[in-house]
Amino acid sequence: MKFNSRETHVHDGYRFDVEVGVSVSYGGWYEIYDAKSGGELFHEEGELELDKIDGKWTLTGYDGTFELHPLVIEAVAAQGILIDL
């Protein structure tokens, strides 16, 4: 599995750019930031830990933040990856 996704969402009155990528050889990554300031107001990025469980790619962990932003979780799930955090 390999993909890169970039979407813009409005959440809590702010416009966020959400980028998510996955490569079988590397794993996954994410970045989310407020679009208006280019990340000066809000910026978060890190790694996504993916495992193949029963033949299905599953998000089992992450690194880079205390809590993974809901928009990142939505972007990962939209790619058909199961969420098991």
C-alpha positions, -999 to 999 in steps of 0.1 A, spaced: 0 0 0 13 35 -9 -6 68 -10 -3 105 -3 -34 125 5 -38 162 11 -72 178 19 -85 210 34 -111 209 62 -129 234 83 -129 224 120 -138 246 150 -139 277 128 -104 271 114 -93 259 79 -68 231 82 -46 214 56 -43 177 64 -16 156 47 -12 119 52 12 95 35 19 58 37 47 37 22 51 0 29 89 3 32 87 33 55 54 33 73 32 64 76 34 101 84 10 130 90 10 167 90 -18 191 99 -17 229 101 -39 259 100 -40 271 64 -44 308 70 -11 313 88 7 284 71 12 266 104 22 295 126 -9 292 147 -12 254 148 11 227 134 14 191 142 33 163 125 46 128 132 47 91 123 19 66 118 25 31 130 7 6 107 5 -32 109 -11 -57 87 -36 -76 109 -56 -104 93 -46 -91 59 -58 -56 65 -37 -25 71 -44 -11 105 -33 21 123 -20 7 157 -1 37 170 15 71 163 43 93 174 47 131 175 18 142 196 -1 133 227 -34 128 209 -39 123 172 -61 150 157 -95 137 146 -90 151 111 -58 129 107 -78 98 119 -105 106 93 -79 110 65 -63 77 73 -97 59 76 -107 74 42 -79 54 26 -94 21 38 -70 17 68 -86 3 99 -82 23 132 -72 4 163 -58 29 188 
